[in-house]
Amino acid sequence: MPKRHFLPFILVFFAAVLLFLPGKSTAFAAMTEGGPEKGILSAASTVIDRSGYTDGSQYENEPANVDIVKIGLRYGDDGVYSASVFNPAGEGFLVGFYGEDRQFQQIFTYGGASLTVSGSQNWHILLDGAYPDFTQARISALAYGGFVGYINGEYRVLYGSFGSREGAENRKDLFRLRGQSYSAGESALLLKDSAPIMLFDDPVGFALLSENSGGKPSFRFGENSYYGGVRFTAWESGRINVVNYVGLEDYVKGVIPYEMSSSWPYEALKAQAICARTYVVYNQNAYEEYDFDLSDDTESQVYRGYAEANETTDAAVDETAGLYVRYEGKICDIYYFASSGGASEDGKNVFGVNEPYLSGKTDPFEDAVDYNIKDWTSYRSGDEMARQLSAEGYTIGTVRELLPEYSANGNVIAMTYIDDQGKSLRLEGRDSYSLIRLNNCRFTVESDGYSFVFRGDGWGHNCGMSQWGANAMASVYGYDCEDIIRFYFTGAYIG
């Protein structure tokens, strides 16, 4: 970690005087010694001037128009081959589809409290005849001891499950069944309990919505429980995408206790709720390839359902319901992170997002609280960095020299890698350090030409709201969620 030095006497005297003035203020400066200058933090007051606050009434706030959000729980290469879903209420399920309006459309009900979804690679006997609806197809299926199929938009009846076409043909001939041997396509999904219930041979997949006579529909999938319904679609190589359709506010309630501790100050939790709500609405359909809005991990926001939520975190969401971070009426492209280590960074230097409300700034608040990611040290060899960069598609040999470039805020915004043959590779923004797995952009580097030592402060991408800074603003300085939002998002307001 860079050494910190005392300010010239006159500034030290001024800072000491501030401590005895009414209000809450501190002043400090930080410098680095040796190597690239990390930036000098000018004296920064912790007293916030509210005189410039605007309620945004001069702007026409754009509508959010989002009631239901779609969150990918498992998808793509991380998709599952089989998914088991349970109803925590012990009741049954509605089986159907989600339309383009994100509303559930019921086909039939199933009384069991658990169901399993898988691909269908077996052969069946597809009986002659189509039916106008599920109910009539189900009656016929029960008469044959078979199950319903939804194939090419029609309700059909399927019988048996066989490992080969020959097996299906033999059984068809033996029982003199009118139909043909049938193997479902790659997009087919089989819904079953102890026996098949329905085969969906349709790219749109299908959905389940649990019945709960005593409260909200919810389901358990994997280790977590979620409000709302769940949709399944087939993906490549037999994998299944699992997507949670959930109300916007219930989604936010499933984010807050995982992005912040539920024991954190209430005003910080409210600020986090506003940020989480703003993020999902701004990034609607971000995963269009998979037909959902956000993932459930740090690539978007951490979302694990309602198990860790409590009265406090739910209240923080309820009290801020319908509120967003806005700039001149528009919903903001916001970001947040754990801690900056002293100064955040401009959005254009991190994500290439050039918005006035994503202006980097000195953060005088984080130092008031203690946390275990305040500073860090990391080591890399030249060979290790070459492998990491090669894995990301860059061609470079053993790294022998690093040339970091710093912003006025003291954060790394670009870095040039030079290998043992003199070849150079310059990367900008977050890629300049994240591709070699460094914790954030606030660091210095030392090298003997073969190994490198990175000493840094903070954790995360350093753009937008510092979560530990929000904690300190609320717990130490008594600021509310509006103060937090306005400090970290320059010129923005809540509306």
Secondary structure by P-SEA (a helix, b strand, c coil): cbbbbbccaaaaaaaaaaaacccccccbbbbbcccccccccccccccccccccccccccccccccccbbbbbcccccccccbbbbbccccbbbbbbbbccccbbbbcccccccbbbbbbbcbbbbbcccccccaaaaaaaaaaacbbbbbccccccccccccccaaaaaaaaaaacccbbbbbbcccbbbbbccccccccccccccbbbbbbccccbbbbcccccccbbbbbbbcccbbbbbbbbccaaaaaaacccccccccccaaaaaaaaaaaaaaaaaacccccccccccccccccccccccccccaaaaaaaaaaccccccccccccccccccccccbbbbccccccccccccbbbbbccccccccccccbbbbbcaaaaaaaaaaaccccccccbbbbbbcccccccbbbbbccccbbbbbcccccccccccccccccccccccbbbbbbccccccccccaaaaaaacccccccaaaaaaaaccccccc
